[in-house]
Amino acid sequence: MTMDMICEFVPYGEPFDPHPETIVLDVGMKTVPGVIDHHHPEAEPECTASLIAKHPELVLDHLSQFRSRAPGESLPPLRIITHRLPDFDSLASIFLTLKLLETGQVDPSLQKIARYTRMVDSASLPKEIELSATPYSILRALFSGAKKEEAEINQDRLAEGLRFMRFLYGKSEEGYEITENRRLFSGIDRYERAMRKVENDYFQYLGDLGRAEKILLDLPLSDRTGRRRLDGLIVRNPTSFLLKEWSRRDYVQSSLGRGFSLLITSFGGRRYILGVDPEMRVNLRGLGGILNQKEEEKREAEDKPLAHRWYEGNCPFFDYRIIDSPQDGTVLEHKDIIACLWAFSRSLP
């Protein structure tokens, strides 16, 4: 089945209600027919792609007219809304939606893509996986280094991402394993170049590591009371697009020999992301509230409006393991953010 499609890209965290002939994916702040998102407290502990695989009725019931049209009947374009700079989960979700409308079922290959996407989106790729031979890293390599305007980057990512998902689906149908498989991408120039780009990115990581600040601190355990000491890494304006993956696998240069389980990255001094390795079973619950309080106080002192807040990772899927600065950037200085992190760690019981 072929259909016309219009894709719109919106800011992260924007709320939506269901609308006819429209599907909202990986954004929207609810999980209902027509709006499928996991970034809200009531969501199941799934990514958007795995939500679709688990509950295909969220797509099929809302877009039933695209499944039951009579021969020759014309329909308006399917309107797809996702977040700006679409990532693996949003692109896999779009692909699953289109495939569901085509076939009406979640077949084993779609299940495989959904399971892999869930692993990617939760930052839980097994550390023994060869990064240059796994789909996540290859797609990141294909996206890295773009110098165009954002609107054009969004469209390029959509086209490249859907082509990549079709490729993975086709190979899965042929019986290939997709989680880690160099043979899958061998002989295809664009994918071989991407694999080499991933391999070369390790040296970018070493450069980032050389100018990073290494710290040791305690974070609260997620599943019980208590704390765990971790290696942390603070990197300003990283050049490695797989910094998170390399740092978590760095058993040699992390003092505890478990990799850098906490990563703090800043971009242009306006955006900060803090994240912890799910394998460590710790979280940052409470730190987001501290940062939001400081943000509000400083904006009030500078007479600047508080339009957006720090994202605290307060959904079951992330379980407070990730914190992201406000969409319009933070007014806090680097030293303020690091001071909040230390204060949070020292206040643990």
QUIZI-V485125 format. One record per backbone hydrogen bond with DSSP energy under -1.0 kcal/mol. NH is the residue of the N-H (numbers start at 1). CO is the residue of the C=O. If there is no record, write none. Layout:
BEGIN
nh:co
NH:CO
NH:CO
END
This chain:
BEGIN
nh:co
6:78
8:80
10:82
14:11
16:28
22:19
23:79
24:34
25:81
26:36
32:35
34:58
35:32
36:24
43:40
46:44
51:47
52:48
53:49
54:50
55:51
58:55
59:56
60:56
61:57
63:59
66:63
67:64
68:64
73:70
78:4
79:21
80:6
81:23
82:8
84:10
91:87
92:88
93:89
94:90
95:91
96:92
97:93
98:94
99:95
100:96
101:97
102:98
103:99
104:100
111:107
112:108
113:109
114:110
115:111
116:112
117:113
118:114
119:115
120:116
121:117
122:118
123:120
124:119
129:126
133:130
134:131
138:134
139:135
140:136
141:137
142:138
143:139
144:140
153:149
154:150
155:151
156:152
157:153
158:154
159:155
160:156
161:157
162:158
163:159
164:160
165:161
166:162
167:163
168:164
169:165
170:166
171:167
172:168
173:169
174:170
175:172
176:171
181:133
185:182
186:182
188:185
192:188
193:189
194:190
195:191
196:192
197:193
198:194
199:195
200:196
201:197
203:200
205:201
206:202
207:203
208:204
209:205
210:206
212:209
213:234
215:232
217:230
219:228
221:226
222:281
228:219
230:217
232:215
233:262
234:213
235:264
237:266
246:242
247:243
248:244
250:247
251:249
257:254
260:247
261:259
262:231
263:275
264:233
265:273
266:235
267:271
270:267
271:267
273:265
274:323
275:263
276:321
277:261
280:277
281:278
283:220
284:320
287:284
290:286
291:287
292:288
293:289
294:290
295:291
296:292
297:293
298:294
299:295
300:296
301:297
302:298
304:299
311:324
315:313
319:315
320:313
321:318
323:274
324:311
325:272
329:326
330:270
337:333
338:334
339:335
340:336
341:337
342:338
343:339
344:340
345:341
346:342
347:343
348:345
END
